[in-house]
């Protein structure tokens, strides 16, 4: 007979289940808002990438990136969010933006 590592399911109080579902609905709404906000941000960074490509500017701007990271860390601290997490998130976004800018520059040269 096979054994299961899963804990046996126990009945959850309906009020607890309702609160859990309400919280999860709020999380889902925030996730959707984050996706839409990121999409809007990338619309602008694409425009920046085209402008940079048209004027032969480099895809990255380390000085601006450093300022943005410092700014975001401060915002995170004010918002009681782990600044290291905020920096990692922005670092990922910046790397994607630079990758897009490189693609735009390559397409412009072709």
Beta strands, then each sheet from edge to edge (+ up, - down):
end
